[in-house]
Amino acid sequence: MRIQTAIEAKLGALQPQFLQVENQSHRHNVPPGAESHFKVIVVSRQFNEKTLLARHRMVNQILADELSTAVHALALHAMTPDEWSDKNEASAEIAESPPCLGGSVAENAARKK
């Protein structure tokens, strides 16, 4: 099973009103076809009355296997339905994931000089 598919299936446990799992591995220094860097937007009523830290912990617990093996980076946006509605009404966009600073071995060596 693909990592992205597994993430989508497991996050179904949150009964999301909206779920987007984007494989952003191609933006990083990884082999073609890699599934190691993801951006997740998940909107769930289960996040109501929970702090952002608690929401992230919920998601991290659900994805514990993937985070301990194949997934190197997870840009996570966990929102309540009201927060999601407010963002859409204000036409606010979800922040872009930061650029990869890992680089290749050659780039890292050049930076150290």
N, CA, C and O atoms as a GROMACS GRO file, in nm:
protein
  452
    1MET      N    1   0.086  -0.119   0.000
    1MET     CA    2   0.000   0.000   0.000
    1MET      C    3   0.089   0.124   0.000
    1MET      O    4   0.188   0.130   0.073
    2ARG      N    5   0.053   0.219  -0.081
    2ARG     CA    6   0.126   0.345  -0.084
    2ARG      C    7   0.111   0.417   0.049
    2ARG      O    8   0.008   0.404   0.116
    3ILE      N    9   0.214   0.491   0.087
    3ILE     CA   10   0.213   0.565   0.213
    3ILE      C   11   0.100   0.667   0.212
    3ILE      O   12   0.027   0.679   0.310
    4GLN      N   13   0.083   0.740   0.102
    4GLN     CA   14  -0.022   0.841   0.095
    4GLN      C   15  -0.159   0.778   0.116
    4GLN      O   16  -0.242   0.832   0.189
    5THR      N   17  -0.182   0.666   0.054
    5THR     CA   18  -0.310   0.596   0.069
    5THR      C   19  -0.330   0.551   0.213
    5THR      O   20  -0.441   0.561   0.266
    6ALA      N   21  -0.225   0.503   0.277
    6ALA     CA   22  -0.234   0.459   0.417
    6ALA      C   23  -0.267   0.578   0.508
    6ALA      O   24  -0.348   0.565   0.600
    7ILE      N   25  -0.204   0.692   0.483
    7ILE     CA   26  -0.230   0.812   0.563
    7ILE      C   27  -0.376   0.853   0.549
    7ILE      O   28  -0.444   0.880   0.648
    8GLU      N   29  -0.424   0.856   0.426
    8GLU     CA   30  -0.564   0.895   0.402
    8GLU      C   31  -0.660   0.799   0.472
    8GLU      O   32  -0.757   0.842   0.534
    9ALA      N   33  -0.633   0.670   0.463
    9ALA     CA   34  -0.721   0.570   0.525
    9ALA      C   35  -0.720   0.583   0.676
    9ALA      O   36  -0.825   0.580   0.739
   10LYS      N   37  -0.603   0.597   0.735
   10LYS     CA   38  -0.593   0.605   0.881
   10LYS      C   39  -0.657   0.732   0.936
   10LYS      O   40  -0.721   0.729   1.041
   11LEU      N   41  -0.642   0.844   0.866
   11LEU     CA   42  -0.701   0.969   0.914
   11LEU      C   43  -0.852   0.969   0.899
   11LEU      O   44  -0.919   1.058   0.952
   12GLY      N   45  -0.907   0.872   0.828
   12GLY     CA   46  -1.052   0.854   0.822
   12GLY      C   47  -1.111   0.830   0.961
   12GLY      O   48  -1.229   0.854   0.983
   13ALA      N   49  -1.028   0.782   1.054
   13ALA     CA   50  -1.074   0.760   1.192
   13ALA      C   51  -1.119   0.890   1.258
   13ALA      O   52  -1.196   0.886   1.354
   14LEU      N   53  -1.073   1.003   1.208
   14LEU     CA   54  -1.114   1.133   1.262
   14LEU      C   55  -1.246   1.181   1.203
   14LEU      O   56  -1.295   1.288   1.239
   15GLN      N   57  -1.305   1.103   1.114
   15GLN     CA   58  -1.428   1.140   1.046
   15GLN      C   59  -1.418   1.283   0.992
   15GLN      O   60  -1.501   1.368   1.026
   16PRO      N   61  -1.319   1.309   0.910
   16PRO     CA   62  -1.295   1.446   0.865
   16PRO      C   63  -1.404   1.499   0.773
   16PRO      O   64  -1.461   1.427   0.691
   17GLN      N   65  -1.432   1.628   0.791
   17GLN     CA   66  -1.520   1.697   0.696
   17GLN      C   67  -1.442   1.732   0.571
   17GLN      O   68  -1.499   1.745   0.462
   18PHE      N   69  -1.313   1.749   0.587
   18PHE     CA   70  -1.224   1.776   0.475
   18PHE      C   71  -1.091   1.711   0.505
   18PHE      O   72  -1.040   1.720   0.617
   19LEU      N   73  -1.033   1.645   0.405
   19LEU     CA   74  -0.903   1.583   0.420
   19LEU      C   75  -0.826   1.597   0.290
   19LEU      O   76  -0.875   1.559   0.183
   20GLN      N   77  -0.707   1.651   0.299
   20GLN     CA   78  -0.619   1.659   0.183
   20GLN      C   79  -0.482   1.611   0.226
   20GLN      O   80  -0.424   1.665   0.321
   21VAL      N   81  -0.430   1.511   0.158
   21VAL     CA   82  -0.297   1.459   0.183
   21VAL      C   83  -0.217   1.477   0.055
   21VAL      O   84  -0.247   1.417  -0.048
   22GLU      N   85  -0.115   1.562   0.064
   22GLU     CA   86  -0.035   1.595  -0.054
   22GLU      C   87   0.107   1.544  -0.036
   22GLU      O   88   0.175   1.581   0.060
   23ASN      N   89   0.151   1.460  -0.128
   23ASN     CA   90   0.289   1.412  -0.126
   23ASN      C   91   0.378   1.522  -0.184
   23ASN      O   92   0.369   1.553  -0.302
   24GLN      N   93   0.462   1.581  -0.100
   24GLN     CA   94   0.551   1.689  -0.143
   24GLN      C   95   0.696   1.642  -0.155
   24GLN      O   96   0.789   1.723  -0.158
   25SER      N   97   0.714   1.513  -0.161
   25SER     CA   98   0.850   1.457  -0.166
   25SER      C   99   0.929   1.505  -0.287
   25SER      O  100   1.051   1.520  -0.279
   26HIS      N  101   0.861   1.530  -0.397
   26HIS     CA  102   0.929   1.574  -0.518
   26HIS      C  103   1.001   1.708  -0.499
   26HIS      O  104   1.089   1.743  -0.578
   27ARG      N  105   0.965   1.783  -0.395
   27ARG     CA  106   1.028   1.913  -0.367
   27ARG      C  107   1.154   1.898  -0.283
   27ARG      O  108   1.216   1.998  -0.245
   28HIS      N  109   1.193   1.775  -0.254
   28HIS     CA  110   1.304   1.749  -0.165
   28HIS      C  111   1.406   1.659  -0.232
   28HIS      O  112   1.382   1.604  -0.340
   29ASN      N  113   1.520   1.644  -0.169
   29ASN     CA  114   1.630   1.566  -0.223
   29ASN      C  115   1.610   1.418  -0.189
   29ASN      O  116   1.677   1.362  -0.102
   30VAL      N  117   1.516   1.357  -0.261
   30VAL     CA  118   1.484   1.216  -0.241
   30VAL      C  119   1.474   1.149  -0.377
   30VAL      O  120   1.460   1.217  -0.478
   31PRO      N  121   1.482   1.017  -0.381
   31PRO     CA  122   1.469   0.947  -0.510
   31PRO      C  123   1.332   0.969  -0.573
   31PRO      O  124   1.234   0.991  -0.503
   32PRO      N  125   1.326   0.964  -0.706
   32PRO     CA  126   1.196   0.977  -0.774
   32PRO      C  127   1.096   0.873  -0.721
   32PRO      O  128   1.131   0.757  -0.700
   33GLY      N  129   0.973   0.916  -0.701
   33GLY     CA  130   0.868   0.827  -0.653
   33GLY      C  131   0.865   0.810  -0.502
   33GLY      O  132   0.784   0.732  -0.450
   34ALA      N  133   0.952   0.880  -0.431
   34ALA     CA  134   0.957   0.867  -0.286
   34ALA      C  135   0.829   0.920  -0.222
   34ALA      O  136   0.762   1.006  -0.277
   35GLU      N  137   0.797   0.868  -0.107
   35GLU     CA  138   0.684   0.914  -0.027
   35GLU      C  139   0.734   0.937   0.115
   35GLU      O  140   0.717   0.853   0.204
   36SER      N  141   0.798   1.052   0.134
   36SER     CA  142   0.861   1.079   0.263
   36SER      C  143   0.823   1.215   0.322
   36SER      O  144   0.840   1.236   0.442
   37HIS      N  145   0.772   1.305   0.240
   37HIS     CA  146   0.737   1.441   0.285
   37HIS      C  147   0.591   1.468   0.246
   37HIS      O  148   0.555   1.461   0.128
   38PHE      N  149   0.508   1.500   0.346
   38PHE     CA  150   0.365   1.520   0.320
   38PHE      C  151   0.313   1.647   0.384
   38PHE      O  152   0.364   1.694   0.486
   39LYS      N  153   0.212   1.702   0.320
   39LYS     CA  154   0.134   1.812   0.377
   39LYS      C  155  -0.007   1.758   0.395
   39LYS      O  156  -0.066   1.704   0.302
   40VAL      N  157  -0.061   1.774   0.516
   40VAL     CA  158  -0.193   1.723   0.548
   40VAL      C  159  -0.279   1.837   0.600
   40VAL      O  160  -0.240   1.911   0.691
   41ILE      N  161  -0.396   1.850   0.542
   41ILE     CA  162  -0.499   1.940   0.593
   41ILE      C  163  -0.614   1.850   0.635
   41ILE      O  164  -0.670   1.777   0.553
   42VAL      N  165  -0.649   1.857   0.762
   42VAL     CA  166  -0.758   1.774   0.812
   42VAL      C  167  -0.850   1.860   0.899
   42VAL      O  168  -0.806   1.930   0.990
   43VAL      N  169  -0.979   1.852   0.867
   43VAL     CA  170  -1.082   1.928   0.938
   43VAL      C  171  -1.176   1.827   1.002
   43VAL      O  172  -1.236   1.745   0.933
   44SER      N  173  -1.188   1.836   1.135
   44SER     CA  174  -1.270   1.737   1.205
   44SER      C  175  -1.336   1.797   1.328
   44SER      O  176  -1.279   1.881   1.397
   45ARG      N  177  -1.459   1.753   1.354
   45ARG     CA  178  -1.528   1.793   1.476
   45ARG      C  179  -1.457   1.739   1.600
   45ARG      O  180  -1.470   1.793   1.709
   46GLN      N  181  -1.381   1.633   1.582
   46GLN     CA  182  -1.308   1.575   1.694
   46GLN      C  183  -1.200   1.670   1.748
   46GLN      O  184  -1.147   1.648   1.856
   47PHE      N  185  -1.169   1.775   1.673
   47PHE     CA  186  -1.072   1.874   1.718
   47PHE      C  187  -1.136   1.984   1.802
   47PHE      O  188  -1.066   2.064   1.863
   48ASN      N  189  -1.270   1.989   1.804
   48ASN     CA  190  -1.339   2.092   1.884
   48ASN      C  191  -1.291   2.084   2.029
   48ASN      O  192  -1.273   1.975   2.084
   49GLU      N  193  -1.270   2.200   2.088
   49GLU     CA  194  -1.229   2.211   2.229
   49GLU      C  195  -1.090   2.153   2.257
   49GLU      O  196  -1.055   2.132   2.373
   50LYS      N  197  -1.012   2.126   2.152
   50LYS     CA  198  -0.877   2.073   2.172
   50LYS      C  199  -0.776   2.180   2.129
   50LYS      O  200  -0.798   2.253   2.033
   51THR      N  201  -0.665   2.186   2.201
   51THR     CA  202  -0.558   2.278   2.162
   51THR      C  203  -0.492   2.227   2.035
   51THR      O  204  -0.509   2.111   1.997
   52LEU      N  205  -0.418   2.315   1.970
   52LEU     CA  206  -0.347   2.274   1.849
   52LEU      C  207  -0.250   2.161   1.880
   52LEU      O  208  -0.237   2.067   1.802
   53LEU      N  209  -0.182   2.170   1.993
   53LEU     CA  210  -0.090   2.063   2.033
   53LEU      C  211  -0.163   1.930   2.049
   53LEU      O  212  -0.114   1.826   2.005
   54ALA      N  213  -0.278   1.932   2.112
   54ALA     CA  214  -0.356   1.809   2.130
   54ALA      C  215  -0.401   1.751   1.995
   54ALA      O  216  -0.402   1.629   1.977
   55ARG      N  217  -0.436   1.836   1.903
   55ARG     CA  218  -0.476   1.790   1.768
   55ARG      C  219  -0.359   1.722   1.699
   55ARG      O  220  -0.374   1.614   1.641
   56HIS      N  221  -0.243   1.786   1.707
   56HIS     CA  222  -0.124   1.728   1.643
   56HIS      C  223  -0.090   1.594   1.707
   56HIS      O  224  -0.051   1.499   1.638
   57ARG      N  225  -0.103   1.586   1.837
   57ARG     CA  226  -0.077   1.459   1.905
   57ARG      C  227  -0.174   1.351   1.860
   57ARG      O  228  -0.135   1.235   1.843
   58MET      N  229  -0.300   1.387   1.839
   58MET     CA  230  -0.399   1.291   1.790
   58MET      C  231  -0.356   1.235   1.655
   58MET      O  232  -0.356   1.114   1.633
   59VAL      N  233  -0.320   1.325   1.564
   59VAL     CA  234  -0.279   1.283   1.430
   59VAL      C  235  -0.150   1.201   1.437
   59VAL      O  236  -0.139   1.097   1.372
   60ASN      N  237  -0.055   1.249   1.516
   60ASN     CA  238   0.072   1.175   1.528
   60ASN      C  239   0.052   1.035   1.583
   60ASN      O  240   0.120   0.941   1.542
   61GLN      N  241  -0.041   1.020   1.676
   61GLN     CA  242  -0.070   0.887   1.731
   61GLN      C  243  -0.130   0.797   1.624
   61GLN      O  244  -0.093   0.680   1.612
   62ILE      N  245  -0.222   0.851   1.547
   62ILE     CA  246  -0.285   0.773   1.440
   62ILE      C  247  -0.182   0.730   1.336
   62ILE      O  248  -0.188   0.619   1.284
   63LEU      N  249  -0.086   0.818   1.306
   63LEU     CA  250   0.014   0.791   1.203
   63LEU      C  251   0.149   0.745   1.261
   63LEU      O  252   0.252   0.757   1.195
   64ALA      N  253   0.147   0.693   1.382
   64ALA     CA  254   0.272   0.655   1.450
   64ALA      C  255   0.359   0.562   1.366
   64ALA      O  256   0.481   0.582   1.359
   65ASP      N  257   0.301   0.462   1.304
   65ASP     CA  258   0.380   0.368   1.223
   65ASP      C  259   0.448   0.437   1.107
   65ASP      O  260   0.567   0.416   1.082
   66GLU      N  261   0.374   0.520   1.035
   66GLU     CA  262   0.430   0.590   0.919
   66GLU      C  263   0.538   0.690   0.963
   66GLU      O  264   0.641   0.702   0.897
   67LEU      N  265   0.514   0.761   1.073
   67LEU     CA  266   0.610   0.860   1.121
   67LEU      C  267   0.738   0.797   1.174
   67LEU      O  268   0.843   0.860   1.175
   68SER      N  269   0.730   0.674   1.219
   68SER     CA  270   0.849   0.606   1.271
   68SER      C  271   0.926   0.532   1.164
   68SER      O  272   1.035   0.480   1.190
   69THR      N  273   0.870   0.526   1.043
   69THR     CA  274   0.939   0.452   0.936
   69THR      C  275   0.959   0.540   0.813
   69THR      O  276   1.065   0.599   0.797
   70ALA      N  277   0.860   0.549   0.728
   70ALA     CA  278   0.877   0.609   0.596
   70ALA      C  279   0.865   0.761   0.590
   70ALA      O  280   0.930   0.824   0.506
   71VAL      N  281   0.786   0.820   0.677
   71VAL     CA  282   0.759   0.964   0.667
   71VAL      C  283   0.866   1.042   0.742
   71VAL      O  284   0.886   1.026   0.862
   72HIS      N  285   0.935   1.127   0.667
   72HIS     CA  286   1.042   1.210   0.723
   72HIS      C  287   0.988   1.345   0.773
   72HIS      O  288   1.035   1.397   0.874
   73ALA      N  289   0.890   1.399   0.700
   73ALA     CA  290   0.837   1.532   0.735
   73ALA      C  291   0.687   1.536   0.712
   73ALA      O  292   0.635   1.482   0.613
   74LEU      N  293   0.618   1.602   0.806
   74LEU     CA  294   0.472   1.616   0.796
   74LEU      C  295   0.435   1.759   0.830
   74LEU      O  296   0.447   1.803   0.944
   75ALA      N  297   0.388   1.832   0.729
   75ALA     CA  298   0.335   1.967   0.751
   75ALA      C  299   0.186   1.948   0.778
   75ALA      O  300   0.110   1.909   0.690
   76LEU      N  301   0.146   1.975   0.902
   76LEU     CA  302   0.012   1.940   0.945
   76LEU      C  303  -0.071   2.064   0.977
   76LEU      O  304  -0.028   2.152   1.051
   77HIS      N  305  -0.191   2.068   0.920
   77HIS     CA  306  -0.288   2.175   0.945
   77HIS      C  307  -0.415   2.106   0.993
   77HIS      O  308  -0.492   2.053   0.912
   78ALA      N  309  -0.437   2.106   1.126
   78ALA     CA  310  -0.551   2.038   1.188
   78ALA      C  311  -0.647   2.144   1.240
   78ALA      O  312  -0.614   2.219   1.331
   79MET      N  313  -0.767   2.149   1.181
   79MET     CA  314  -0.863   2.256   1.212
   79MET      C  315  -1.000   2.200   1.250
   79MET      O  316  -1.038   2.090   1.211
   80THR      N  317  -1.071   2.281   1.326
   80THR     CA  318  -1.211   2.253   1.354
   80THR      C  319  -1.292   2.298   1.233
   80THR      O  320  -1.242   2.375   1.151
   81PRO      N  321  -1.416   2.253   1.220
   81PRO     CA  322  -1.500   2.301   1.109
   81PRO      C  323  -1.518   2.453   1.110
   81PRO      O  324  -1.519   2.516   1.005
   82ASP      N  325  -1.532   2.513   1.229
   82ASP     CA  326  -1.547   2.659   1.237
   82ASP      C  327  -1.421   2.730   1.189
   82ASP      O  328  -1.430   2.830   1.117
   83GLU      N  329  -1.305   2.681   1.227
   83GLU     CA  330  -1.180   2.742   1.182
   83GLU      C  331  -1.166   2.730   1.031
   83GLU      O  332  -1.123   2.824   0.964
   84TRP      N  333  -1.203   2.615   0.977
   84TRP     CA  334  -1.196   2.593   0.833
   84TRP      C  335  -1.291   2.689   0.760
   84TRP      O  336  -1.255   2.747   0.658
   85SER      N  337  -1.412   2.703   0.813
   85SER     CA  338  -1.510   2.794   0.754
   85SER      C  339  -1.459   2.938   0.756
   85SER      O  340  -1.472   3.010   0.658
   86ASP      N  341  -1.400   2.978   0.870
   86ASP     CA  342  -1.345   3.114   0.880
   86ASP      C  343  -1.234   3.137   0.779
   86ASP      O  344  -1.227   3.243   0.718
   87LYS      N  345  -1.148   3.038   0.759
   87LYS     CA  346  -1.038   3.052   0.662
   87LYS      C  347  -1.094   3.065   0.521
   87LYS      O  348  -1.046   3.148   0.443
   88ASN      N  349  -1.193   2.985   0.489
   88ASN     CA  350  -1.250   2.990   0.354
   88ASN      C  351  -1.324   3.122   0.330
   88ASN      O  352  -1.316   3.178   0.221
   89GLU      N  353  -1.395   3.169   0.431
   89GLU     CA  354  -1.468   3.295   0.415
   89GLU      C  355  -1.374   3.414   0.402
   89GLU      O  356  -1.404   3.511   0.333
   90ALA      N  357  -1.260   3.406   0.467
   90ALA     CA  358  -1.162   3.515   0.460
   90ALA      C  359  -1.069   3.497   0.341
   90ALA      O  360  -0.979   3.578   0.319
   91SER      N  361  -1.091   3.392   0.264
   91SER     CA  362  -1.007   3.359   0.149
   91SER      C  363  -0.861   3.342   0.188
   91SER      O  364  -0.771   3.364   0.107
   92ALA      N  365  -0.838   3.304   0.311
   92ALA     CA  366  -0.701   3.278   0.356
   92ALA      C  367  -0.655   3.144   0.301
   92ALA      O  368  -0.731   3.048   0.297
   93GLU      N  369  -0.533   3.140   0.260
   93GLU     CA  370  -0.479   3.016   0.208
   93GLU      C  371  -0.400   2.946   0.316
   93GLU      O  372  -0.347   3.010   0.408
   94ILE      N  373  -0.392   2.817   0.306
   94ILE     CA  374  -0.311   2.739   0.398
   94ILE      C  375  -0.165   2.768   0.363
   94ILE      O  376  -0.126   2.770   0.246
   95ALA      N  377  -0.085   2.790   0.465
   95ALA     CA  378   0.056   2.823   0.444
   95ALA      C  379   0.126   2.716   0.363
   95ALA      O  380   0.100   2.596   0.377
   96GLU      N  381   0.215   2.761   0.278
   96GLU     CA  382   0.296   2.669   0.200
   96GLU      C  383   0.396   2.601   0.292
   96GLU      O  384   0.440   2.658   0.392
   97SER      N  385   0.433   2.480   0.258
   97SER     CA  386   0.536   2.411   0.333
   97SER      C  387   0.669   2.482   0.308
   97SER      O  388   0.692   2.535   0.199
   98PRO      N  389   0.757   2.482   0.408
   98PRO     CA  390   0.886   2.550   0.389
   98PRO      C  391   0.970   2.477   0.286
   98PRO      O  392   0.952   2.358   0.262
   99PRO      N  393   1.063   2.550   0.223
   99PRO     CA  394   1.149   2.485   0.124
   99PRO      C  395   1.243   2.387   0.191
   99PRO      O  396   1.277   2.401   0.309
  100CYS      N  397   1.285   2.289   0.116
  100CYS     CA  398   1.378   2.189   0.167
  100CYS      C  399   1.515   2.252   0.184
  100CYS      O  400   1.568   2.312   0.090
  101LEU      N  401   1.572   2.239   0.300
  101LEU     CA  402   1.706   2.291   0.325
  101LEU      C  403   1.808   2.179   0.337
  101LEU      O  404   1.925   2.202   0.364
  102GLY      N  405   1.761   2.056   0.316
  102GLY     CA  406   1.851   1.940   0.330
  102GLY      C  407   1.957   1.936   0.224
  102GLY      O  408   2.074   1.911   0.254
  103GLY      N  409   1.919   1.961   0.100
  103GLY     CA  410   2.015   1.961  -0.010
  103GLY      C  411   2.084   1.828  -0.029
  103GLY      O  412   2.056   1.730   0.040
  104SER      N  413   2.172   1.828  -0.125
  104SER     CA  414   2.248   1.708  -0.153
  104SER      C  415   2.378   1.711  -0.073
  104SER      O  416   2.410   1.812  -0.010
  105VAL      N  417   2.451   1.604  -0.075
  105VAL     CA  418   2.578   1.597  -0.004
  105VAL      C  419   2.671   1.705  -0.058
  105VAL      O  420   2.743   1.769   0.018
  106ALA      N  421   2.672   1.724  -0.190
  106ALA     CA  422   2.758   1.826  -0.252
  106ALA      C  423   2.718   1.966  -0.207
  106ALA      O  424   2.805   2.049  -0.180
  107GLU      N  425   2.587   1.994  -0.199
  107GLU     CA  426   2.541   2.126  -0.157
  107GLU      C  427   2.577   2.151  -0.012
  107GLU      O  428   2.618   2.262   0.023
  108ASN      N  429   2.563   2.051   0.073
  108ASN     CA  430   2.598   2.067   0.214
  108ASN      C  431   2.746   2.093   0.231
  108ASN      O  432   2.786   2.176   0.314
  109ALA      N  433   2.828   2.025   0.155
  109ALA     CA  434   2.973   2.045   0.161
  109ALA      C  435   3.008   2.188   0.117
  109ALA      O  436   3.094   2.252   0.177
  110ALA      N  437   2.941   2.237   0.012
  110ALA     CA  438   2.968   2.372  -0.038
  110ALA      C  439   2.927   2.478   0.064
  110ALA      O  440   2.992   2.582   0.075
  111ARG      N  441   2.819   2.454   0.138
  111ARG     CA  442   2.774   2.548   0.240
  111ARG      C  443   2.872   2.561   0.355
  111ARG      O  444   2.885   2.668   0.415
  112LYS      N  445   2.941   2.452   0.386
  112LYS     CA  446   3.034   2.450   0.498
  112LYS      C  447   3.162   2.527   0.467
  112LYS      O  448   3.235   2.565   0.559
  113LYS      N  449   3.191   2.551   0.340
  113LYS     CA  450   3.314   2.621   0.301
  113LYS      C  451   3.305   2.767   0.325
  113LYS      O  452   3.399   2.841   0.297
   0.00000   0.00000   0.00000
